[in-house]
Amino acid sequence: MAARHIRLVSNPIKPVTIFGYPGQLTQVFVNLIRNAAEAAFPGTDVIIRSRSVHRRGLEGALITIHDHGAGIPENIRDRLFDPFFTTKELKGSGLGLWVSKILVENHRGIIRFRTSDRAGKSGTTFEVFLGGAKPNPDIALQSK
């Protein structure tokens, strides 16, 4: 990030409580932040926000990671969470987002993204919602 002059900016409104396995959730957020930093244009910010929200009758935490990059081309958006799909050629295994999705789902959460590849308005935001429910104790890396 330093070599590309990417700043990591956090805008916490209030601390949020997240129930889960710290190592697994760290893996999810490190992967999303790394992806955002690699996608961001040099000299821009990667913005991380967290806040308490209510979704589907659950109180939980919403964590967003936003980059100011080129956005995700429409022709690959449907495959982002597929195992072994990568746009990084020799650098990536194609497992990061797939594993992240499985870990979030096993924490009874939701991961999704919004993206724009329009010139001057491009960028991508990943959202992770983690409800107050305890994570699934039978966590395994298997697709649902």
C-alpha positions in Angstrom: 0.0 0.0 0.0 2.8 2.4 0.8 4.5 1.9 -2.5 1.3 2.8 -4.3 0.5 5.6 -1.9 -2.8 4.0 -0.9 -4.1 5.2 2.5 -6.2 3.0 4.8 -8.9 5.2 6.3 -11.2 4.0 9.1 -14.4 5.9 10.0 -15.7 4.2 13.1 -18.8 5.9 14.4 -19.1 3.8 17.5 -17.5 0.5 18.4 -19.5 -2.5 17.3 -19.6 -6.0 18.8 -19.0 -8.9 16.5 -19.6 -12.5 17.6 -17.4 -15.0 15.9 -14.1 -16.7 15.6 -11.4 -14.0 15.5 -8.9 -15.8 13.3 -11.5 -16.6 10.7 -13.0 -13.1 10.7 -9.5 -11.6 10.5 -8.9 -13.7 7.4 -12.0 -12.3 5.8 -11.2 -8.7 6.5 -7.5 -9.0 5.6 -8.5 -10.5 2.3 -11.1 -7.8 1.5 -8.7 -5.0 2.5 -5.8 -6.5 0.5 -8.1 -6.9 -2.5 -9.3 -3.3 -2.2 -5.7 -2.0 -1.9 -4.7 -3.9 -5.0 -7.7 -2.6 -6.9 -7.4 1.1 -5.8 -5.9 3.6 -8.0 -2.5 4.9 -6.8 -2.8 7.9 -4.4 -6.4 7.0 -3.3 -8.0 5.8 -0.1 -9.4 2.5 1.0 -12.2 3.3 3.4 -13.3 1.0 6.2 -16.5 1.7 8.0 -18.3 -0.3 10.8 -21.7 0.4 12.4 -24.5 -1.3 14.2 -27.5 -2.1 12.0 -30.8 -4.0 12.0 -31.3 -6.4 9.1 -33.9 -9.1 8.7 -35.0 -8.6 12.2 -31.5 -9.1 13.6 -29.2 -6.6 15.2 -25.7 -6.9 14.0 -22.6 -5.2 12.6 -22.2 -3.9 9.1 -18.5 -3.6 7.9 -17.8 -2.0 4.6 -14.6 -1.8 2.6 -14.5 0.6 -0.3 -11.9 1.2 -2.9 -11.5 3.9 -5.5 -10.4 1.6 -8.3 -11.6 0.8 -11.8 -14.6 -1.3 -10.6 -15.4 -4.8 -11.4 -16.3 -5.5 -15.1 -19.8 -6.7 -15.6 -18.8 -9.9 -17.4 -17.0 -11.3 -14.3 -19.3 -10.1 -11.4 -21.3 -13.3 -11.3 -18.1 -15.4 -10.8 -16.3 -13.4 -8.1 -17.1 -15.9 -5.3 -16.4 -19.0 -7.4 -13.5 -21.2 -6.2 -10.4 -20.8 -8.3 -11.7 -17.7 -10.2 -9.0 -15.0 -10.3 -8.3 -11.9 -12.2 -4.8 -11.7 -10.8 -3.3 -14.4 -13.0 0.0 -15.6 -11.4 -0.5 -13.6 -8.2 -3.8 -15.1 -7.0 -5.2 -18.6 -6.2 -8.8 -17.6 -6.8 -9.7 -18.8 -3.3 -9.8 -15.6 -1.3 -13.3 -14.4 -1.9 -14.7 -18.0 -2.0 -13.2 -18.7 1.4 -14.3 -15.3 2.7 -17.9 -16.0 1.6 -17.9 -19.5 3.2 -16.5 -18.1 6.5 -19.0 -15.2 6.6 -21.9 -17.6 5.8 -20.8 -20.0 8.5 -20.9 -17.0 10.9 -24.5 -16.7 9.8 -23.6 -13.5 7.9 -23.9 -12.1 4.5 -21.2 -10.8 2.1 -22.1 -8.8 -1.0 -20.7 -6.0 -3.1 -21.6 -3.0 -5.2 -19.4 -1.8 -8.0 -19.2 0.8 -10.7 -16.8 0.8 -13.7 -18.1 4.1 -15.0 -15.3 6.6 -15.7 -15.0 9.2 -12.9 -17.4 7.2 -10.7 -15.7 3.9 -10.4 -15.0 1.8 -7.3 -16.1 -1.2 -5.4 -17.7 -1.6 -1.9 -17.8 -5.0 -0.1 -20.3 -5.3 2.7 -20.2 -7.9 5.4 -23.2 -8.2 7.8 -22.7 -10.2 10.9 -25.7 -10.7 13.1 -25.8 -11.3 16.8 -26.2 -15.0 16.4 -23.4 -17.3 17.4 -21.3 -18.8 14.6 -22.0 -22.3 13.3 -19.7 -24.6 15.3 -19.4 -27.0 12.4 -17.5 -24.5 10.2 -16.0 -26.2 7.2 -14.9 -24.9 3.9 -17.6 -26.3 1.8 -19.8 -24.5 -0.7 -23.5 -24.1 0.1 
